Structures are given as structure tokens and as C-alpha cells.
Amino acid sequence: MSAYGSEFAKTYANHAPMVLVALDRLGGSPERLAEFFTHYRDYKALVPFGPTIARLDAASWLSAIGRREREPDLRVFFTREVDRLGIAGALHAYLDILAPGIGASALHALMRMAYGLIREDETEIAASLAYWAATYLDMPPSLGVAPITFDPAEILGRIADIDAMHELPLHELLWQNMAESGRLPEFAPVIDWLAVDAETLPRMANTAIMLFAATMDFSALHAVTGLHWLRVVMPYSRDPETLLRHFWQCVAALMGEMGFPTLPDRETVERWRDLPVPPWETIKAAAAQSYDEHDLSLVFTATQEFGAYGDPLYQLAAARRVGLVPDYT
């Protein structure tokens, strides 16, 4: 996978290094993995990983933050650092520096890091650090203002009350829409709205799966999968609050792209949780036959988050994503 760029045309994210792992975990055979990759490589027209420009070291690597053309140099630097420090040591040293830019490549650098951790793969951890640094997404920083709620859902609801958010242009890529929201002065306070405690991640996960189950929206899908990736990565952070705040800031920044949806009420959600669904093995088998990278990503995440939280919505939403249940909304 290291021979191909982390992104391809228009800065779309190359999912292959991650979804091949998902496909394997969903039961795909070696032959199926090879078939999927050949199709994905050719259909997406993956590009070769670029050439290096100049050596980076501990004193200079920050100069390459947010510069996509420096990713090859960053990968060389982080490969040395992972060799020197090991996976945990490198993440302890660099993850919190990169945390405010978690929207890098529309959360896909976070994805690559999480899948690298799932595989305990030093090469992929170095690649993910370089990818994150090169595509770092600047968003408004915390101003230290007192938070207003512990409820991530309330944050999303309040976004709809920002009139200027309704006037923003919509772009082709998720990270571009995150950045567009981030440039809006009225959006700047959002980073400080959420109070963070030990239950913040589960509350975010609950909100995200309700949102996705209700809408099947592409941005909401990335909120669900992103929280799986965050759950994998967060133990390596000494400052998980920053990761959580900036992650949810990115989700909030996509509310316009989602059309400012409202969450379903409790009674509706409980009804959905009681609906009949196919068994997980059937859902996984259907996903494993798909050529859509987001089917693989979502269904694998759903199996993992169901294991963590036990919410039947994960099974229902995964089944609907791969066409095994009709629209229940």
C-alpha cells in the first residue's frame, strides 16, 4: 500500500490500506481481497506516492504541517520516529500535537492510524502520522470559554440556529465543507460548547448512530465510523479532551452538508431497536461482496461498535446500508 498516494484526484482519500483490513475481518478471502484492490485501484485511478523534497527532523517537521506536497518527507521522518520510539512512544510524542487538525483529509488520517493500531503495524502508524500532518485541517481553537452542555446532540441542534451556517456554499469534499464552516466567525465558539467527561465518547457514539440510522447520510456515516477510529486511537493521547472536542467540531461543521437534520425522538428510536434484522454473519457476507469502500468501512465499524456498546441500531443501520432491510423511517 505504501506505493500509492494517501489521496488521489481532488484530494479524495485512498481507503485501500484500511478497507482491505475491514474486508479481511469481515471474512473476505485472500482472492476477494486481491479482486477488490484491483478494482479499487483501477476505478479510483490511484496515483503513485510522491517524491521527497527535503529532509525533515525534530526541529523542522512542523514547517511541513498542512502541506500535502511534503507528505513523503514527513513519512520518512515519522518512519524514523516510529523505529526509534515504537508505536506507543511515537503516538505519545506526536498525537496530541496533531489532535486539533483531526479533520485531516476528512478524518481519513485518523482512520489510517486506527487501522494501523488494529494491525499493530509500525509502517502504517508512520504513514498515518505523515498523512495527518500533511493534510492537517486548521479549525478554530478553544478560547477557554465555559462549556454549555454535556450533550453532543444539543451541539448539533444549536448549529441549526446559526443563520450564517445556512448561507455557506457546499463543496465536493467533506474536509472542504469542514473548512468552510471553520472560517465562519459565528462558528468559532462551537469548539467550547461541549463539556467533556468520561461518558463523552459513548454519548457521541449514541448521537452519531441515531443520526445515521435516521438519515443514512454520507457525513453521518463518517461520524459513526470516525468514533470507532477515535475509540481505538484515544488511549494513546494524553489529552483526549482535545481530540474529542475537535472531532465533534468537525461533525458539527458538516451539519449544513447534512441538511441540518433533527434527531429522531426516543419512542421512534426504541421502535427501530426492536425491528427484526438479519444476523451479523449475513450482513458481513453482504458487505464482503460490495465494491463500495464505505460499505466495508461502515459494516466493520458497526460490528466493533455493537461489541462496545450493544446498541441494536448498529446492526439495523448496517443491514440497511447493504440493502438487507427496507427504509424503516
C-alpha positions in Angstrom: 0.0 0.0 0.0 2.9 2.4 0.6 3.5 2.7 -3.2 0.2 4.6 -3.6 -0.7 8.1 -2.5 -2.8 8.7 0.6 -5.1 10.7 -1.6 -5.9 10.7 -5.3 -7.7 13.1 -7.7 -9.1 16.2 -6.0 -7.7 15.0 -2.6 -10.1 12.2 -2.3 -8.9 9.7 0.4 -7.4 6.4 -0.6 -9.3 3.9 1.5 -7.5 0.8 0.3 -5.0 0.4 3.2 -7.9 0.5 5.7 -10.8 -1.2 4.0 -8.7 -4.2 2.9 -8.3 -4.8 6.7 -12.0 -4.4 7.2 -12.7 -6.8 4.3 -10.4 -9.4 5.8 -12.1 -9.0 9.2 -15.5 -9.4 7.6 -14.5 -12.7 6.2 -13.1 -11.9 2.7 -10.8 -14.5 1.3 -7.3 -13.6 0.0 -8.7 -13.9 -3.5 -11.5 -11.5 -2.7 -9.1 -9.0 -1.2 -6.9 -9.1 -4.3 -10.0 -8.7 -6.5 -11.3 -5.8 -4.5 -8.0 -4.0 -4.6 -7.5 -4.4 -8.3 -11.0 -2.9 -8.9 -10.4 -0.1 -6.4 -7.0 0.8 -7.7 -8.2 1.0 -11.3 -11.6 2.6 -10.7 -10.2 5.3 -8.4 -7.1 5.7 -10.6 -4.8 5.6 -7.5 -1.6 7.6 -8.0 1.9 6.8 -7.0 3.2 8.1 -3.7 5.2 11.3 -4.4 8.9 12.1 -4.3 10.7 13.6 -1.3 11.7 17.2 -1.4 14.0 17.9 1.6 14.9 16.1 4.8 12.8 16.9 7.9 13.9 16.4 11.5 12.6 17.2 15.0 13.4 20.8 14.6 11.8 21.3 11.2 8.9 18.9 10.8 6.3 21.4 12.0 7.2 23.5 9.0 5.5 20.9 6.8 2.2 20.8 8.7 -0.7 21.2 6.3 1.5 20.9 3.2 0.4 17.9 1.1 3.5 18.0 -1.1 5.6 17.4 2.0 3.9 14.1 2.9 6.8 12.0 1.5 9.3 13.9 3.7 7.0 13.6 6.7 6.7 9.8 6.1 10.5 9.4 6.1 10.7 11.5 9.3 7.9 9.6 11.1 9.3 6.2 10.0 12.5 7.1 11.8 10.5 8.2 14.8 8.4 5.0 15.0 11.6 3.0 14.6 13.2 5.0 17.4 10.2 5.2 19.8 7.9 2.3 18.9 4.2 2.7 18.2 3.1 3.9 21.6 6.1 6.2 22.1 5.6 7.9 18.7 1.9 8.4 19.3 2.6 9.7 22.8 5.1 12.2 21.3 3.1 13.4 18.3 -0.6 12.6 18.5 -1.6 15.5 20.8 0.3 18.0 18.6 -1.8 16.8 15.7 -5.1 16.5 17.6 -6.5 19.9 16.7 -6.2 19.0 13.0 -8.2 15.8 13.4 -10.3 16.7 10.3 -7.2 15.9 8.2 -8.3 14.5 4.8 -11.9 14.4 6.2 -10.9 12.2 9.2 -9.2 9.6 7.0 -5.8 10.1 8.5 -7.4 9.2 11.8 -8.9 6.2 10.0 -5.4 5.1 8.8 -4.0 5.5 12.3 -6.8 3.4 13.8 -6.4 0.6 11.3 -2.6 0.7 11.8 -3.3 0.2 15.5 -5.7 -2.6 14.8 -3.0 -4.4 12.9 -0.2 -3.2 15.2 1.6 -2.2 12.0 4.6 0.2 12.5 4.7 1.1 8.8 1.1 2.2 8.8 1.4 4.2 12.0 4.3 6.2 10.4 2.2 6.6 7.3 -0.8 7.8 9.3 1.2 10.4 11.2 2.7 11.7 8.0 -0.7 11.8 6.3 -2.3 13.6 9.3 0.5 16.2 9.4 0.4 16.8 5.7 -3.3 17.2 5.4 -3.8 18.8 8.9 -7.1 20.8 8.9 -6.9 24.1 10.7 -10.1 24.7 12.6 -11.0 27.4 15.3 -9.1 26.7 18.5 -10.6 26.7 22.0 -10.8 30.1 23.7 -11.3 28.6 27.1 -14.9 29.7 27.4 -17.1 27.7 29.8 -19.0 24.9 28.1 -22.8 24.9 27.9 -23.8 21.2 27.7 -22.6 17.6 28.1 -24.9 16.5 25.3 -23.3 16.2 21.8 -26.8 16.1 20.3 -27.5 19.6 21.7 -24.4 20.9 20.0 -25.7 19.7 16.6 -29.1 21.2 17.3 -27.6 24.6 18.1 -25.7 24.7 14.9 -29.0 25.0 13.0 -29.7 28.2 14.9 -26.6 29.9 13.4 -28.2 31.7 10.5 -24.9 32.2 8.7 -24.4 28.4 8.5 -27.4 28.2 6.2 -25.7 30.6 3.7 -22.4 28.7 3.3 -21.5 27.3 -0.2 -21.3 23.5 -0.3 -18.2 21.9 -1.8 -17.5 18.4 -3.2 -15.4 17.1 -0.4 -16.1 16.7 3.3 -12.9 18.4 4.5 -13.7 21.4 2.3 -17.1 21.8 4.0 -15.5 21.4 7.4 -13.0 24.2 6.5 -15.8 26.4 5.1 -17.6 26.2 8.4 -14.4 26.8 10.3 -13.9 30.1 8.5 -17.2 31.4 9.7 -16.8 33.8 12.7 -20.1 32.6 14.1 -18.9 29.0 14.2 -15.8 29.8 16.2 -17.4 29.4 19.7 -18.6 25.9 18.9 -15.4 24.3 20.0 -16.0 25.3 23.6 -19.7 24.4 23.8 -19.2 20.8 24.8 -18.4 19.8 28.4 -16.2 16.6 28.3 -16.3 13.8 30.9 -15.7 10.1 31.0 -19.0 9.4 29.1 -18.5 11.9 26.3 -17.3 9.3 23.7 -20.3 6.9 24.4 -22.7 9.9 24.2 -21.1 10.9 20.8 -21.4 7.4 19.6 -25.1 7.2 20.6 -25.8 10.5 18.8 -24.0 9.5 15.7 -25.6 6.2 15.2 -29.1 7.7 15.8 -28.3 10.3 13.2 -27.0 7.8 10.7 -29.9 5.4 11.3 -32.3 8.2 10.7 -30.7 9.7 7.6 -28.2 7.2 6.0 -26.3 10.4 5.3 -22.7 10.2 4.0 -21.4 12.7 6.5 -23.3 10.9 9.3 -21.7 7.7 8.2 -18.3 9.3 8.8 -19.4 10.4 12.2 -20.2 6.8 13.1 -17.0 5.3 11.6 -14.9 8.2 12.9 -16.0 7.5 16.5 -14.9 3.9 16.1 -11.5 5.1 14.9 -11.3 7.7 17.7 -12.1 5.0 20.3 -9.1 3.0 19.0 -6.7 5.9 18.9 -7.7 7.8 22.1 -5.9 5.6 24.6 -2.6 6.9 23.1 -3.4 10.5 23.8 -2.5 12.3 27.0 -5.1 15.0 26.1 -8.2 13.1 24.9 -10.4 16.1 25.6 -8.8 18.0 22.7 -9.4 15.0 20.4 -13.0 14.8 21.4 -13.7 18.5 21.1 -12.1 18.8 17.7 -13.7 15.6 16.4 -17.2 16.9 17.3 -16.4 20.3 16.0 -15.8 18.6 12.6 -19.1 16.7 12.8 -20.9 20.0 13.7 -19.2 21.7 10.7 -20.9 19.2 8.4 -24.4 19.9 9.6 -25.0 22.1 6.5 -23.9 19.4 4.2 -26.3 17.0 6.0 -29.2 19.5 5.6 -29.5 20.3 9.3 -31.3 17.1 10.2 -33.0 16.6 13.6 -32.6 13.5 15.7 -35.5 11.1 16.0 -37.4 11.1 19.3 -36.8 8.4 21.9 -40.0 6.5 21.1 -39.0 6.2 17.4 -35.5 5.1 18.2 -36.8 2.4 20.6 -39.2 1.2 17.9 -36.3 0.9 15.5 -34.2 -1.0 18.0 -37.0 -3.6 18.2 -37.2 -4.2 14.4 -36.1 -7.6 13.0 -32.7 -7.6 11.4 -30.6 -10.2 9.6 -27.8 -11.9 11.7 -24.4 -10.3 11.7 -22.9 -13.1 9.6 -25.4 -12.3 6.8 -24.6 -8.6 7.0 -20.9 -9.2 6.9 -21.2 -11.5 4.0 -23.2 -8.9 2.0 -20.6 -6.2 2.8 -17.7 -8.5 1.8 -19.2 -8.8 -1.7 -19.5 -5.0 -2.1 -17.1 -2.9 -4.1 -18.1 0.2 -2.2 -15.4 1.1 0.3 -17.9 2.8 2.6 -20.0 -0.4 2.9 -16.9 -2.2 4.1 -15.9 0.6 6.5 -19.4 1.1 7.9 -20.2 -2.6 8.4 -16.9 -3.4 10.1 -17.3 -0.3 12.3 -20.8 -1.4 13.2 -19.6 -4.8 14.3 -17.0 -3.2 16.5 -19.2 -0.5 18.0 -22.0 -3.0 18.6 -19.4 -5.0 20.6 -18.5 -1.9 22.6 -22.0 -0.5 23.2 -24.5 -3.2 22.4 -26.9 -0.8 20.6 -29.1 -2.7 18.1 -29.1 0.4 15.9 -25.7 -0.6 14.6 -27.0 -3.9 13.3 -30.1 -2.2 11.8 -28.1 0.6 10.1 -25.5 -1.8 8.8 -28.2 -4.1 7.3 -29.9 -1.1 5.7 -26.6 0.2 4.3 -26.0 -3.1 2.4 -29.6 -3.4 1.2 -30.8 -6.1 3.5 -33.6 -4.2 5.2 -36.0 -1.6 3.7 -36.4 2.0 4.7 -37.9 1.9 8.2 -38.1 5.7 8.8 
